[in-house]
Amino acid sequence: MKKQLLLILIILSLLIPSSVFAIDQNDISSHPQTDIYLFLQVYQYIKEAYPLEIEDKTLVESALKGMLESIDPYSEYYTAEEAEILYSDVYGTFFGVGLYIEKSGDYIKVIDTIEGANAKRAGVLPNDLIVSIDGESTKDMTSSTAAIKIKGEKGTFVKLGIQREGITGLLQFEIQRDEVKINPVSFRIINDQIGYIKLTEFNKNADEEISKALQQFDSMSIQKVILDVRNNPGGLLDQAIKVSRLFVSQGPVVHIREKGKDLYTYYSGTKASKYQLVLLVNENSASASEILTGAIKDRKAGIIVGNKTFGKGIVQSLIPLMDGGLVKLTTAEYLTPDQTRIHGIGIQPDIQIANTAEEDLQLKKAVQLLSGK
């Protein structure tokens, strides 16, 4: 029991000041952190009286999840396995074969393959059912567990047993793991005169890939650009700032307010943007997308078209823990260049227009604005 309590005290010490544990046991009731001792008391009751088997790890992880989730919808505790997946999503690279997967019935379905990755080269197709991984059945396996098993060290191989509609029997694929880079950017040319860029998330590759798209436009003398961040949930703060600097001229981009610190401002050093810009947003454009939106709107770097944005004006930090897990904790609030708070409010577009089921009216409006029609 002493070892179990020590484990919890060590984990809790990562999240609360060390002074909390220097309390005189005879004066617990008067200390504002008495709840810590209540937690330990309940933990001890569970271990001594609960008649069924329960692991210490389960109790600790559940307690940490509940504590973080009670703060706001964006603060979370991640186990080591969950943290690995989060890092892959946020930083945009991982070692694997390049599959998007989801749970489908009893098994795991391939949603899509990543362009240029080994799974696509090997012939894995969207809608394939992965029924085994390295000989282990995926029946009743979660998608998170399957993702962890498919990922691995660079140069190693994973064997996938796949059931494909229209084919009798299982297909067997042995695929080598390699670095997979998630490209959040796609682009094309509209009407031979407008560059269209779709940004799905602000991972670490965002500004690099948008810069590549802009270089392509520059080589074709295209200076009219539509940047689409509809349904973009956000991502890395530094990427939001870097992408903003591609379009916003000299001056403030965003202000960050941390607890107990002065307001900190990030600036753009771009002398003047060469692009006529229309930014597309909607109700699912959040966080980093709203940093970009606020910068473009306040600094008059383009026209905002679409629906009011989500309204997430706070920033989370990732705090690694000793067991490989991590805490995602809200640590700052951001303000637009005009020092406008948008958390819980969102940003109104310059031109509000909703799409229909039949037609993308927002994109159509953006094309009209840049075509002078």
SVG drawing of the C-alpha trace seen along z (x, -y; Angstrom):
<svg xmlns="http://www.w3.org/2000/svg" viewBox="-29 -47 44 64">
<polyline fill="none" stroke="black" stroke-width="0.4" points="0.0,0.0 2.8,-2.4 4.3,-1.9 0.9,-2.6 0.4,-5.8 4.0,-6.9 3.2,-6.3 0.3,-8.7 2.2,-11.3 4.9,-11.3 2.5,-11.7 0.5,-14.4 3.8,-16.2 4.2,-16.9 1.0,-18.8 0.9,-20.7 3.4,-22.8 5.8,-20.9 4.7,-23.1 1.4,-21.2 3.2,-18.2 5.0,-20.1 1.8,-20.4 1.7,-19.6 -0.5,-16.5 -2.1,-18.1 -3.2,-21.1 -4.6,-19.6 -8.1,-21.0 -6.9,-24.6 -4.9,-24.2 -6.5,-25.1 -5.1,-21.9 -6.9,-19.5 -8.6,-18.0 -5.3,-16.3 -5.5,-14.4 -9.2,-13.6 -8.2,-12.1 -5.6,-9.9 -8.1,-8.9 -10.6,-7.8 -7.9,-5.9 -7.0,-4.0 -10.7,-3.1 -11.0,-1.7 -7.8,0.4 -8.8,1.8 -12.5,2.4 -13.3,2.8 -14.0,6.5 -13.0,6.8 -9.6,6.5 -8.6,3.0 -5.1,1.8 -3.4,-1.2 -2.7,-2.5 -6.4,-2.5 -7.3,-4.5 -4.5,-7.0 -5.2,-7.6 -8.9,-7.9 -8.3,-10.5 -5.9,-12.5 -8.4,-12.4 -11.2,-13.6 -9.1,-16.4 -8.0,-17.8 -11.4,-17.5 -13.0,-19.4 -11.0,-22.5 -12.2,-23.1 -13.0,-21.0 -9.4,-21.4 -7.3,-20.3 -6.7,-16.6 -4.5,-13.8 -3.1,-11.3 -1.7,-7.9 1.7,-7.0 -0.1,-5.3 -2.5,-8.2 0.3,-10.6 2.1,-8.9 -0.9,-9.3 -1.3,-13.0 2.3,-13.8 1.9,-12.2 -1.2,-14.4 0.3,-17.6 3.7,-17.4 2.7,-15.9 5.2,-13.0 5.4,-9.4 6.9,-6.1 4.3,-3.8 2.8,-2.8 0.5,-5.8 -3.1,-4.8 -6.1,-6.6 -8.3,-4.1 -11.5,-3.9 -13.5,-1.2 -16.1,0.4 -18.2,3.1 -16.0,5.7 -12.9,4.8 -10.7,1.8 -11.5,0.0 -9.1,-1.9 -10.6,-5.4 -7.8,-6.5 -4.1,-6.1 -1.6,-8.9 -0.1,-10.0 3.5,-8.8 3.4,-6.4 4.2,-2.7 0.6,-1.4 -0.6,-3.2 2.4,-1.9 1.7,1.7 -1.9,1.5 -4.0,1.0 -7.2,-0.7 -9.9,-2.9 -12.7,-0.7 -10.4,2.3 -11.0,4.1 -7.9,4.8 -8.8,8.1 -5.3,9.0 -2.1,7.2 1.0,9.4 -1.3,12.4 -3.3,10.9 -7.0,10.6 -8.4,7.0 -11.8,8.2 -13.0,5.9 -9.7,4.0 -10.0,0.2 -8.7,-2.0 -6.2,-3.5 -4.7,-0.1 -4.6,0.8 -2.8,-2.4 -0.2,-1.8 0.4,1.8 0.7,0.6 3.2,-2.1 6.8,-1.1 10.4,-1.7 11.6,-2.8 12.7,0.1 10.6,2.8 7.7,4.5 4.1,5.0 1.8,7.7 -1.8,6.8 -4.5,9.3 -7.1,7.5 -10.6,8.3 -11.7,6.5 -15.2,6.3 -15.6,8.5 -12.6,10.7 -12.8,14.1 -10.3,14.9 -7.9,12.6 -5.3,10.4 -1.9,10.4 0.3,7.3 3.8,7.1 4.7,3.4 7.8,1.7 7.5,-1.2 9.0,-4.5 8.7,-8.1 5.2,-9.4 4.8,-13.1 1.3,-14.4 0.8,-17.2 -2.1,-19.4 -2.1,-21.5 -3.6,-20.9 -3.8,-23.5 -5.0,-24.1 -5.6,-26.9 -9.1,-28.2 -10.0,-29.8 -6.3,-30.1 -5.9,-33.2 -6.8,-32.3 -4.7,-30.2 -6.7,-28.0 -5.1,-26.6 -6.9,-24.2 -5.3,-24.0 -6.7,-21.2 -4.7,-21.7 -1.8,-23.7 0.8,-20.9 4.5,-21.5 4.4,-21.2 1.8,-23.9 3.9,-27.0 6.4,-25.0 3.7,-23.4 1.8,-26.7 5.1,-28.4 5.5,-25.7 2.0,-26.4 2.7,-30.2 6.0,-29.6 4.1,-27.7 1.6,-30.5 4.5,-33.0 6.0,-31.1 2.7,-31.4 2.3,-35.2 -0.8,-34.4 -1.3,-36.9 -5.0,-36.3 -5.3,-33.7 -8.1,-31.9 -7.0,-30.4 -9.5,-27.9 -9.5,-27.0 -13.1,-25.8 -13.3,-22.9 -9.7,-23.5 -9.6,-22.8 -6.3,-24.5 -2.9,-23.1 0.4,-24.6 0.6,-28.3 4.0,-28.9 2.5,-27.6 -0.5,-30.0 2.0,-32.8 4.2,-31.7 1.3,-31.2 -0.1,-34.7 3.2,-36.3 3.0,-35.0 -0.1,-37.3 0.0,-40.0 2.4,-43.0 4.6,-44.5 2.9,-44.9 1.2,-42.7 -0.1,-39.3 -1.4,-38.1 -1.1,-38.9 -0.6,-36.2 -1.6,-36.6 -0.2,-34.1 -0.9,-34.0 1.2,-36.5 3.0,-37.8 2.7,-40.9 1.0,-40.7 3.4,-39.3 3.0,-40.3 4.1,-38.4 4.8,-40.5 5.1,-40.1 8.2,-41.5 6.7,-41.2 7.0,-44.7 3.9,-44.2 1.9,-41.2 1.8,-40.7 -1.4,-38.7 -5.1,-39.7 -6.5,-37.4 -9.9,-35.9 -10.0,-33.7 -12.8,-31.1 -14.0,-30.3 -16.9,-28.5 -18.2,-27.5 -15.6,-24.8 -12.6,-27.1 -11.0,-27.2 -8.0,-28.1 -5.0,-28.5 -7.4,-29.1 -8.9,-32.0 -5.4,-33.5 -4.9,-33.6 -8.5,-35.0 -8.1,-37.7 -4.7,-38.8 -6.1,-39.0 -9.2,-40.8 -7.7,-43.4 -4.7,-44.1 -7.0,-44.3 -4.8,-41.8 -7.7,-40.2 -11.5,-39.7 -13.1,-37.0 -15.9,-35.1 -18.1,-32.4 -19.7,-31.8 -18.7,-33.0 -15.7,-31.1 -15.8,-28.6 -14.6,-30.9 -11.6,-29.2 -9.3,-31.9 -7.2,-29.9 -3.8,-28.1 -2.8,-24.7 0.7,-23.5 1.8,-19.9 3.6,-18.9 5.4,-15.5 5.1,-13.2 7.7,-10.7 5.7,-7.6 5.5,-8.7 2.1,-10.3 1.4,-14.0 -0.9,-16.7 -2.5,-19.1 -3.2,-22.2 -4.7,-25.6 -1.9,-28.0 -2.7,-31.2 -5.3,-33.3 -4.8,-35.1 -6.1,-38.4 -6.3,-39.6 -4.0,-42.4 -6.7,-45.0 -6.7,-43.2 -10.1,-41.7 -11.0,-38.7 -12.7,-36.0 -13.0,-33.1 -16.6,-31.9 -17.4,-34.6 -15.8,-33.8 -15.0,-36.1 -17.6,-37.5 -16.6,-37.3 -16.6,-40.4 -19.1,-38.7 -21.4,-36.2 -22.8,-33.5 -23.8,-29.9 -23.5,-27.0 -26.3,-24.9 -26.4,-21.1 -26.1,-21.6 -23.5,-24.3 -20.4,-25.8 -21.6,-29.4 -18.7,-30.5 -16.1,-29.4 -18.2,-30.8 -18.3,-34.2 -14.6,-34.2 -14.0,-33.5 -16.4,-36.3 -14.6,-38.8 -11.2,-38.0 -12.5,-38.0 -14.0,-41.4 -17.5,-40.2"/>
</svg>
